[in-house]
Amino acid sequence: MDLNGLLKRQGIDSRQVLVMRHRPSSEPQFAEILPSLAAGRPDLFNAYQGTQNRRVEKAMLGAEHVASFIGHGPGKALFVGLYAIGKCEAIDL
């Protein structure tokens, strides 16, 4: 079964789901620990995931859920979880 089929079975409209494939290529050491961070420190993973560039933040404002994946080689990804998007606000850094 694919992601759209799983979402449909749960009554979630796939058009309201933003799929994020995290692959921090500019920081290879961070990319190496990201899977263990997602598993062992979801609070830190969520802080990383919740702070994105303006383009991604804009897309998040138009979605109800985020399907989160971590890039695991070319054409492969590790599923982290499905998150409901709560209250969002833009921040200036």
C-alpha positions as CSV (number, residue, x, y, z in Angstrom):
1,M,0.0,0.0,0.0
2,D,1.2,3.5,-0.7
3,L,1.1,6.7,1.4
4,N,-2.1,8.0,-0.3
5,G,-3.9,4.7,0.4
6,L,-2.9,4.7,4.0
7,L,-4.1,8.3,4.4
8,K,-7.4,7.5,2.7
9,R,-7.9,4.6,5.1
10,Q,-7.6,7.0,8.0
11,G,-9.9,9.6,6.4
12,I,-7.2,12.1,5.7
13,D,-7.3,14.0,2.4
14,S,-3.9,13.6,0.8
15,R,-4.2,17.1,-0.8
16,Q,-3.9,18.5,2.8
17,V,-0.7,16.6,3.5
18,L,2.7,18.2,3.0
19,V,5.3,15.5,2.4
20,M,8.7,16.5,3.8
21,R,11.9,14.6,3.0
22,H,14.6,15.8,5.3
23,R,18.1,15.5,4.0
24,P,20.4,18.2,5.5
25,S,23.2,17.9,2.8
26,S,25.0,21.0,4.0
27,E,25.7,19.4,7.4
28,P,26.7,15.8,6.8
29,Q,27.3,15.1,10.5
30,F,23.7,16.2,11.3
31,A,22.4,14.1,8.5
32,E,24.0,11.1,10.1
33,I,22.4,11.5,13.5
34,L,19.0,12.7,12.2
35,P,17.4,9.2,12.3
36,S,18.5,8.6,15.9
37,L,17.4,12.1,16.8
38,A,13.9,11.4,15.5
39,A,13.7,8.2,17.4
40,G,15.3,9.2,20.7
41,R,14.8,13.0,20.9
42,P,11.5,13.7,19.2
43,D,11.4,17.1,20.9
44,L,14.6,18.2,19.1
45,F,13.5,16.6,15.8
46,N,10.2,18.5,16.0
47,A,12.1,21.8,16.7
48,Y,14.2,21.1,13.6
49,Q,11.2,20.1,11.5
50,G,9.1,23.0,12.6
51,T,11.6,25.7,11.6
52,Q,11.9,25.9,7.9
53,N,12.6,28.4,5.2
54,R,9.9,30.8,4.1
55,R,8.8,28.7,1.1
56,V,8.3,25.6,3.2
57,E,6.6,27.6,6.0
58,K,4.2,29.0,3.4
59,A,3.4,25.4,2.2
60,M,2.9,24.3,5.9
61,L,0.3,27.1,6.4
62,G,-1.8,25.6,3.6
63,A,-1.7,22.0,4.9
64,E,-3.3,20.2,7.8
65,H,-0.7,17.5,8.2
66,V,3.0,16.8,7.5
67,A,4.2,13.4,6.5
68,S,7.8,13.4,7.6
69,F,10.6,11.3,6.1
70,I,14.4,11.3,6.4
71,G,16.3,10.8,3.2
72,H,18.1,7.5,3.3
73,G,20.0,7.3,0.0
74,P,18.9,8.0,-3.5
75,G,15.3,7.3,-4.0
76,K,14.9,6.0,-0.5
77,A,13.5,7.5,2.7
78,L,12.7,6.5,6.3
79,F,9.2,7.3,7.5
80,V,9.3,9.3,10.8
81,G,5.6,10.1,11.3
82,L,2.5,11.9,10.4
83,Y,2.0,15.2,12.2
84,A,-1.1,17.4,12.5
85,I,-0.2,21.0,12.0
86,G,-1.3,23.1,14.9
87,K,-1.1,26.8,15.3
88,C,1.6,28.3,13.1
89,E,3.2,31.7,12.9
90,A,6.1,33.1,10.9
91,I,9.2,34.1,12.8
92,D,12.0,36.4,11.7
93,L,15.5,35.3,12.3
